[in-house]
Amino acid sequence: MKTWFLDQPKQMRMVDEPPTQLTGKLVKIKIEQQLLTNSLFDIYLGNSEREYPFVMARNAVGVVSEVPEGVSMLTKMDRVAIEPYIPCENCDECRSGNHSDCSDIVELGQNHDGLLKNFVDLPYTILHHIPDNLSNEKALFVSYVSFCLNIVGISSSFILLMFAIQAAKGTALSQ
């Protein structure tokens, strides 16, 4: 398995790591595409305070390569969008079902290794099946669109009328 570390500004290093064995309810994902944002580029350039080394990237899509027994929501070869937040499942908020207010949340690429890898083991609860009619490029923006919809209070039953991606500039537009 390959992992790309940012050792210091403008210095990346690729490390070959041994394959991992799945534990618990983790699912192995082959990363197909990552979204590298302006803020990550600023970190790469050294324009942001950061502890080094670390693995960048918080938005990615991939293909399920291994599923443990007991996880029936996903099957091998499913395409998935990866949610960048992993709730701890142990704090009072998580135990009451309010995962968005988790007091010990893991944020991929921020307080935990990111997704700039070729394979990653993640909880099935943060993996979302990508429909066949949605490209990987558009699926990379799902977390941004859902974040915006959550802010304005649009329910999950609302139909998104227009979603366009200006891929060359990497911006998402929605109405």
C-alpha positions as CSV (number, residue, x, y, z in Angstrom):
1,M,0.0,0.0,0.0
2,K,1.3,3.4,-0.9
3,T,0.9,6.5,1.3
4,W,2.1,10.0,0.4
5,F,3.3,12.1,3.4
6,L,3.9,15.8,3.4
7,D,7.2,15.9,5.5
8,Q,7.5,19.7,5.4
9,P,6.3,22.5,3.0
10,K,6.9,21.5,-0.6
11,Q,8.4,18.1,0.3
12,M,6.3,14.9,-0.3
13,R,7.5,11.4,0.3
14,M,5.8,8.1,-0.9
15,V,6.0,5.2,1.5
16,D,5.3,1.6,0.7
17,E,3.5,0.1,3.7
18,P,2.5,-3.5,4.3
19,P,-1.2,-4.4,3.6
20,T,-3.5,-4.1,6.5
21,Q,-5.9,-6.7,7.9
22,L,-9.4,-5.5,8.4
23,T,-10.7,-5.3,11.9
24,G,-14.2,-4.7,13.3
25,K,-16.5,-3.0,10.9
26,L,-13.8,-1.4,8.7
27,V,-14.0,-1.7,5.0
28,K,-11.0,-1.6,2.6
29,I,-11.3,1.1,-0.1
30,K,-9.1,1.5,-3.2
31,I,-8.9,5.2,-3.6
32,E,-9.7,6.2,-7.2
33,Q,-9.7,10.1,-6.9
34,Q,-9.0,12.7,-4.3
35,L,-10.0,16.3,-4.3
36,L,-7.1,18.6,-3.4
37,T,-8.4,22.0,-2.3
38,N,-6.9,25.5,-2.2
39,S,-6.5,25.1,1.6
40,L,-4.4,21.9,1.0
41,F,-2.3,23.7,-1.6
42,D,-1.7,26.5,1.0
43,I,-0.6,23.8,3.5
44,Y,1.7,22.2,0.9
45,L,3.3,25.7,0.2
46,G,3.8,26.2,4.0
47,N,1.3,29.1,4.2
48,S,-0.5,27.4,7.2
49,E,0.8,26.3,10.5
50,R,0.9,22.5,10.6
51,E,2.6,19.6,12.4
52,Y,4.6,17.5,10.0
53,P,4.7,14.8,8.7
54,F,1.0,14.1,7.8
55,V,-1.1,12.6,5.0
56,M,-3.2,15.2,3.2
57,A,-6.7,14.9,1.5
58,R,-10.1,14.7,3.1
59,N,-12.3,14.2,0.1
60,A,-12.1,11.1,-2.0
61,V,-14.0,8.5,-3.9
62,G,-13.0,4.9,-4.2
63,V,-14.0,1.3,-4.9
64,V,-14.7,-1.2,-2.1
65,S,-12.0,-3.9,-2.3
66,E,-12.8,-5.8,1.0
67,V,-15.9,-6.1,3.2
68,P,-15.8,-7.8,6.6
69,E,-18.5,-10.3,7.6
70,G,-21.5,-8.6,9.1
71,V,-21.4,-5.5,6.8
72,S,-24.2,-6.0,4.3
73,M,-24.7,-2.4,3.2
74,L,-21.7,-2.6,0.8
75,T,-20.3,-5.2,-1.6
76,K,-17.0,-5.6,-3.3
77,M,-16.6,-3.2,-6.3
78,D,-19.2,-0.7,-5.0
79,R,-18.2,2.9,-5.8
80,V,-18.3,5.0,-2.7
81,A,-17.9,8.6,-1.6
82,I,-16.0,9.0,1.6
83,E,-17.4,11.3,4.3
84,P,-14.4,13.2,5.9
85,Y,-15.6,13.0,9.5
86,I,-15.6,9.9,11.7
87,P,-17.6,10.2,15.0
88,C,-16.0,8.5,18.0
89,E,-19.3,6.5,18.9
90,N,-18.3,6.8,22.6
91,C,-19.2,10.3,23.8
92,D,-22.6,11.3,25.1
93,E,-23.6,13.0,21.9
94,C,-22.7,9.9,19.8
95,R,-24.5,7.6,22.1
96,S,-27.6,9.7,21.9
97,G,-27.4,9.6,18.0
98,N,-26.2,13.2,17.6
99,H,-23.0,12.3,15.7
100,S,-22.5,15.8,14.2
101,D,-21.9,17.1,17.7
102,C,-19.3,14.5,18.6
103,S,-16.8,15.8,21.1
104,D,-13.9,13.6,19.8
105,I,-14.6,13.6,16.0
106,V,-11.8,12.5,13.7
107,E,-11.4,14.8,10.7
108,L,-9.5,13.0,7.9
109,G,-6.6,15.1,6.6
110,Q,-6.8,17.4,9.7
111,N,-6.4,15.7,13.0
112,H,-5.9,12.3,11.5
113,D,-4.2,10.9,8.4
114,G,-5.9,11.9,5.2
115,L,-6.8,10.0,2.0
116,L,-3.7,10.5,-0.1
117,K,-3.2,6.8,-0.3
118,N,-4.0,4.0,-2.7
119,F,-5.9,2.0,-0.1
120,V,-7.5,2.9,3.2
121,D,-9.5,1.1,5.9
122,L,-12.6,3.1,7.0
123,P,-15.8,2.5,9.0
124,Y,-18.7,1.5,6.7
125,T,-20.8,4.3,8.3
126,I,-18.9,7.0,6.5
127,L,-19.0,5.4,3.1
128,H,-21.8,6.3,0.7
129,H,-22.7,4.4,-2.4
130,I,-22.3,6.4,-5.6
131,P,-25.1,5.8,-8.2
132,D,-23.9,4.7,-11.6
133,N,-25.1,7.9,-13.2
134,L,-22.9,10.1,-11.0
135,S,-19.3,10.5,-12.1
136,N,-16.4,10.3,-9.6
137,E,-15.6,13.9,-10.4
138,K,-19.1,15.0,-9.3
139,A,-19.2,12.7,-6.4
140,L,-16.1,14.4,-4.9
141,F,-18.2,17.4,-4.2
142,V,-21.0,15.5,-2.4
143,S,-19.8,16.5,1.1
144,Y,-19.7,20.2,0.2
145,V,-23.2,20.1,-1.3
146,S,-24.6,18.2,1.7
147,F,-22.9,20.6,4.1
148,C,-24.5,23.6,2.4
149,L,-27.9,21.9,2.3
150,N,-27.6,21.2,6.0
151,I,-26.7,24.8,6.8
152,V,-29.8,26.2,4.9
153,G,-32.0,23.5,6.5
154,I,-33.0,21.7,3.4
155,S,-34.5,18.3,4.2
156,S,-33.2,15.1,2.6
157,S,-36.5,14.8,0.7
158,F,-35.7,18.1,-1.2
159,I,-34.7,17.5,-4.8
160,L,-31.6,19.4,-5.8
161,L,-32.7,21.2,-8.9
162,M,-29.4,22.2,-10.3
163,F,-25.9,21.0,-9.6
164,A,-23.0,21.9,-11.9
165,I,-19.3,21.5,-11.4
166,Q,-16.8,23.7,-13.0
167,A,-14.1,21.1,-13.1
168,A,-11.3,23.3,-14.5
169,K,-11.5,25.6,-11.5
170,G,-12.7,23.0,-9.0
171,T,-15.7,24.9,-7.7
172,A,-19.2,23.6,-7.1
173,L,-22.3,25.7,-7.9
174,S,-25.7,24.7,-6.6
175,Q,-29.2,26.3,-6.5
